[in-house]
Amino acid sequence: MPQEAFYLISAIILGGALGMVTSRSLVRSVIWLVVSFVGVGALFLLLEAEFIAAVQILVYAGGIVVLFLFVIMLVNLNELQRVEYLHRQWLPAVLLVCVLLAELGFMTVSYTHLRAHETLRYLVCRLLLEK
């Protein structure tokens, strides 16, 4: 059950982050940010760190988001709506994401043959000191 809860909470956090980045309205982006912060708080609850979960929700979902909303109210939204939504940099960004995902997949596949006692520190030392 905890593993399924972890995957559900992770999906909520990623969905909130994706909604925050793709939303065209600044206020909706802040609401999606609250969803992500509450998801992180739920993740801390799953790890049985109740105090950190409470601090996460009170400080971030409460205080920081209110600060963001005040900043949004002070910014001239009419000027921001005239800004182009997709800039010319979207193609290099997509290519970079594809390269990074391919690299992550390559690392995952290439290191599956390692024994369990080889820790990350051992791997880094081996990679740095190999001639």
BAFI-3210 file (N, C-alpha, C; in Angstrom, 3 decimals, decimal comma, padded with zeros to 6 digits):
// residues 131
n [1|2|3|4|5|6|7|8|9|10|11|12|13|14|15|16|17|18|19|20|21|22|23|24|25|26|27|28|29|30|31|32|33|34|35|36|37|38|39|40|41|42|43|44|45|46|47|48|49|50|51|52|53|54|55|56|57|58|59|60|61|62|63|64|65|66|67|68|69|70|71|72|73|74|75|76|77|78|79|80|81|82|83|84|85|86|87|88|89|90|91|92|93|94|95|96|97|98|99|100|101|102|103|104|105|106|107|108|109|110|111|112|113|114|115|116|117|118|119|120|121|122|123|124|125|126|127|128|129|130|131]
n.u [000,798|001,941|003,659|001,971|000,636|002,767|003,311|000,893|000,862|003,200|002,423|000,464|002,038|003,726|001,773|000,708|002,989|003,375|000,956|001,346|003,472|002,486|000,180|-001,643|-002,593|-001,569|-002,554|-003,807|-001,530|-000,277|-002,124|-001,835|000,742|000,303|-001,011|001,133|002,822|001,236|001,136|003,839|003,921|002,193|003,762|005,832|004,315|003,795|006,315|006,414|007,101|005,803|006,006|007,663|006,020|003,866|005,166|005,955|003,473|002,372|004,346|005,181|002,858|001,153|002,426|004,405|002,959|000,944|002,529|003,399|000,913|000,344|002,423|001,684|-000,693|000,306|001,693|001,508|-000,897|-001,982|000,121|001,682|000,080|000,393|002,784|004,641|003,683|004,937|008,267|011,115|012,855|011,855|012,290|015,143|015,001|013,287|014,837|017,061|015,869|015,169|017,736|018,769|016,974|017,534|020,174|019,825|018,370|020,296|022,268|020,841|020,367|022,987|024,173|022,866|024,030|025,806|027,106|025,480|026,960|028,456|028,608|027,393|029,449|031,692|031,451|031,746|034,347|035,735|035,201|036,444|039,112|040,010|042,183]
n.v [-001,216|001,354|001,836|002,172|004,449|006,237|006,386|007,508|009,996|011,074|011,292|013,250|015,409|015,750|016,257|018,667|020,283|020,197|021,362|023,890|024,906|024,882|026,399|029,233|031,331|033,369|033,241|030,762|029,217|029,620|028,333|025,696|025,386|025,352|022,895|021,204|021,763|020,864|018,192|017,505|017,877|015,797|013,685|013,883|013,231|010,582|009,593|009,635|012,033|014,217|016,827|018,182|017,990|019,576|022,053|022,396|022,698|024,899|026,966|027,031|026,425|028,149|030,745|031,502|031,243|033,139|035,422|035,241|035,638|038,299|039,601|039,005|040,424|042,997|043,278|044,413|042,980|043,223|043,927|041,641|039,752|040,293|039,213|036,878|033,462|030,908|030,915|031,407|029,593|027,095|024,793|024,134|023,599|021,366|019,518|019,356|018,245|015,738|014,687|014,603|012,784|010,505|010,110|009,586|007,196|005,592|005,515|004,194|001,680|000,818|000,552|-001,494|-003,961|-003,883|-004,925|-005,247|-004,206|-002,137|001,079|004,442|006,223|004,624|004,125|006,711|007,335|005,348|006,069|008,573|008,044|006,167|005,293]
n.w [000,000|000,783|-001,367|-003,575|-002,714|-002,697|-005,468|-006,356|-005,000|-006,076|-008,744|-008,452|-007,607|-009,864|-011,800|-010,813|-011,061|-013,832|-014,658|-013,557|-015,053|-017,672|-017,660|-018,759|-017,337|-014,665|-012,061|-011,994|-012,349|-009,893|-008,261|-009,151|-008,262|-005,525|-005,366|-005,976|-003,774|-001,617|-002,294|-001,914|000,831|001,560|000,768|002,630|004,864|004,290|004,669|007,351|008,616|010,204|011,271|009,427|007,219|008,039|008,287|005,638|004,348|005,724|005,500|002,749|001,049|002,271|003,085|001,054|-001,317|-000,939|-001,005|-003,699|-004,951|-004,195|-005,569|-008,191|-008,321|-008,241|-010,598|-013,946|-015,684|-018,230|-019,880|-019,716|-020,981|-023,632|-024,292|-026,184|-026,237|-026,840|-027,310|-029,506|-028,544|-027,987|-029,531|-029,273|-026,523|-026,346|-027,770|-026,065|-023,782|-024,827|-025,341|-022,722|-021,525|-023,046|-022,279|-019,536|-019,733|-020,967|-018,956|-016,967|-018,122|-018,641|-016,148|-014,838|-014,618|-012,545|-009,385|-006,174|-004,049|-005,008|-004,541|-005,081|-004,519|-004,895|-007,633|-008,704|-007,858|-009,236|-011,892|-011,999|-011,374|-013,155|-015,793]
ca.u [000,000|002,721|004,238|000,915|000,410|003,895|003,119|-000,237|001,295|004,163|001,656|-000,177|003,091|004,127|000,647|000,678|004,126|003,098|-000,105|001,900|004,328|001,750|-000,983|-001,444|-002,982|-000,649|-003,261|-003,943|-000,207|-000,053|-002,984|-001,148|001,890|-000,236|-001,236|002,443|003,294|000,447|001,608|005,112|003,559|001,667|004,920|006,467|003,453|004,027|007,603|006,202|007,727|004,617|006,381|008,140|004,845|003,117|005,949|005,872|002,168|002,166|005,285|005,173|001,511|000,511|003,123|005,050|001,925|000,321|003,485|003,293|-000,342|000,509|003,271|000,882|-001,651|001,001|002,241|000,565|-001,230|-002,256|001,392|002,141|-000,730|000,862|004,042|004,497|003,624|006,052|009,358|011,897|013,741|011,181|012,895|016,339|014,629|012,775|015,981|017,857|015,142|015,316|019,106|018,908|016,234|018,302|021,335|019,339|018,058|021,560|022,894|020,053|020,589|024,384|024,580|022,071|024,854|026,696|026,744|024,792|027,879|029,087|027,818|027,598|030,775|032,649|031,345|032,321|035,809|036,229|035,149|037,404|040,497|040,376|043,032]
ca.v [000,000|002,598|002,061|002,738|005,822|007,033|006,651|008,427|011,325|011,549|011,713|014,525|016,439|016,000|016,902|020,060|020,993|020,351|022,366|025,198|025,377|025,033|027,272|030,567|032,312|033,367|032,823|029,302|028,646|029,614|027,280|024,429|025,341|024,909|021,450|020,551|021,892|019,961|016,852|017,297|017,683|014,437|012,781|013,894|012,451|009,179|009,256|009,789|013,269|015,067|018,222|018,753|018,126|020,757|023,236|022,500|023,222|026,240|027,967|027,153|026,539|029,301|032,025|031,806|031,401|034,449|036,387|035,184|036,262|039,745|040,047|038,923|041,532|044,260|043,301|044,817|041,765|043,511|043,898|040,261|038,975|040,553|038,513|035,659|032,300|030,020|031,682|030,679|028,670|025,849|023,660|023,674|023,052|020,006|018,683|019,134|017,292|014,408|014,235|014,260|011,547|009,406|009,887|008,928|005,822|004,887|005,271|003,186|000,373|000,407|000,254|-002,552|-005,148|-003,710|-005,650|-004,419|-003,556|-000,986|002,258|005,588|006,766|003,746|004,350|008,009|007,211|004,513|006,834|009,678|007,592|005,247|005,935]
ca.w [000,000|000,744|-002,690|-004,417|-002,247|-003,198|-006,899|-006,498|-004,569|-007,074|-009,928|-008,113|-007,609|-011,254|-012,478|-010,376|-011,666|-015,256|-014,770|-013,236|-016,139|-018,920|-017,521|-019,326|-016,327|-013,541|-010,848|-012,083|-012,109|-008,446|-007,689|-009,434|-007,357|-004,227|-005,487|-005,856|-002,393|-000,769|-002,618|-001,222|002,228|001,690|000,662|003,947|005,762|003,967|005,264|008,793|009,084|010,311|011,485|008,156|006,355|008,493|007,918|004,177|003,953|006,278|004,987|001,295|000,483|002,882|003,017|-000,224|-002,343|-000,723|-001,533|-005,154|-005,372|-004,082|-006,677|-009,412|-008,316|-008,467|-011,952|-014,984|-016,423|-019,637|-020,591|-019,769|-021,904|-024,984|-024,508|-026,970|-025,342|-027,190|-027,892|-030,493|-027,856|-027,619|-030,233|-028,560|-025,215|-026,561|-028,141|-024,861|-022,944|-025,436|-025,110|-021,308|-021,271|-023,643|-021,411|-018,330|-020,091|-021,197|-017,657|-016,258|-018,747|-018,576|-014,783|-014,223|-014,424|-011,406|-008,171|-005,184|-003,114|-005,637|-004,228|-005,959|-004,244|-005,545|-009,073|-009,044|-007,711|-010,318|-013,134|-011,963|-011,235|-014,236|-016,808]
c.u [000,840|003,326|003,202|000,615|001,527|003,709|001,964|000,175|002,304|003,456|000,959|000,848|003,500|003,011|000,519|001,801|003,894|001,996|000,409|002,701|003,522|000,554|-000,676|-001,802|-002,034|-001,304|-003,465|-002,602|000,107|-000,911|-002,377|000,092|001,463|-000,484|000,082|002,964|002,531|000,839|002,936|004,870|003,003|002,781|005,692|005,628|003,630|005,349|007,591|007,003|006,630|004,971|006,834|006,979|004,037|003,850|005,882|004,560|001,974|003,067|005,150|003,765|000,764|001,219|003,671|004,013|001,185|001,236|003,443|002,026|-000,279|001,367|002,486|-000,121|-000,974|001,563|001,139|000,267|-001,526|-000,979|001,908|001,336|-000,307|002,162|003,776|004,597|004,771|007,116|010,102|012,775|013,084|011,811|014,212|016,017|014,112|013,912|016,856|017,181|015,265|016,713|019,296|018,152|016,950|019,521|020,940|018,990|019,310|022,245|022,155|020,320|022,023|024,829|023,737|022,889|025,766|026,196|026,179|025,757|028,592|028,214|028,136|028,988|031,844|032,637|031,995|033,839|036,400|036,258|036,200|038,848|040,933|041,188|042,756]
c.v [001,280|002,890|002,656|004,174|006,741|007,370|007,622|009,849|011,903|012,015|013,051|015,658|016,773|016,662|018,372|020,874|021,220|021,384|023,768|025,752|025,670|025,973|028,662|031,657|032,215|032,891|031,307|028,605|028,584|028,541|025,908|024,267|024,898|023,405|020,694|020,613|020,973|018,511|016,536|017,120|016,293|013,405|012,735|013,132|010,961|008,687|009,377|010,954|014,325|016,537|018,879|018,917|019,358|022,040|023,463|023,152|024,637|027,288|028,138|027,356|027,723|030,599|032,386|032,043|032,721|035,555|036,413|035,868|037,783|040,296|040,031|040,073|042,873|044,384|043,693|043,603|042,020|043,477|042,470|039,418|039,193|039,822|037,208|034,432|031,324|030,845|030,831|029,610|027,323|024,647|023,214|023,078|021,626|019,060|018,370|018,145|015,878|013,847|013,811|012,986|010,343|009,084|009,185|007,472|005,000|004,564|004,188|001,804|-000,094|000,032|-000,814|-003,804|-005,040|-004,493|-004,686|-003,690|-002,358|000,242|003,374|006,193|005,927|003,964|005,672|007,960|006,391|005,271|007,943|009,204|006,621|005,985|005,390]
c.w [000,000|-000,628|-003,638|-004,016|-002,730|-004,670|-007,135|-006,130|-005,565|-008,342|-009,670|-008,156|-009,039|-012,057|-012,098|-010,991|-013,158|-015,498|-014,506|-014,416|-017,398|-018,838|-018,060|-018,329|-015,140|-012,255|-010,859|-011,885|-010,620|-007,783|-007,963|-008,567|-005,963|-004,254|-005,341|-004,421|-001,446|-001,049|-001,940|000,276|002,479|001,586|001,980|004,972|005,536|004,556|006,790|009,366|009,169|010,477|010,186|007,184|006,741|008,119|006,417|003,764|004,479|005,637|003,485|000,746|001,083|002,577|001,664|-001,317|-002,180|-001,239|-003,055|-005,649|-005,246|-005,215|-007,986|-009,473|-008,592|-009,880|-012,931|-015,867|-017,896|-020,460|-020,724|-020,756|-023,349|-025,307|-025,241|-026,066|-025,607|-027,902|-028,917|-029,847|-027,551|-028,305|-029,582|-027,188|-025,344|-026,935|-026,924|-023,917|-023,508|-025,219|-023,660|-020,953|-021,868|-022,795|-020,114|-018,599|-020,326|-019,881|-016,888|-016,815|-018,549|-017,170|-014,110|-013,949|-013,204|-010,194|-007,143|-004,257|-003,718|-005,429|-005,203|-005,747|-004,947|-007,057|-009,488|-008,925|-008,848|-011,643|-013,159|-011,980|-012,318|-015,284|-018,177]
res [m|p|q|e|a|f|y|l|i|s|a|i|i|l|g|g|a|l|g|m|v|t|s|r|s|l|v|r|s|v|i|w|l|v|v|s|f|v|g|v|g|a|l|f|l|l|l|e|a|e|f|i|a|a|v|q|i|l|v|y|a|g|g|i|v|v|l|f|l|f|v|i|m|l|v|n|l|n|e|l|q|r|v|e|y|l|h|r|q|w|l|p|a|v|l|l|v|c|v|l|l|a|e|l|g|f|m|t|v|s|y|t|h|l|r|a|h|e|t|l|r|y|l|v|c|r|l|l|l|e|k]
***
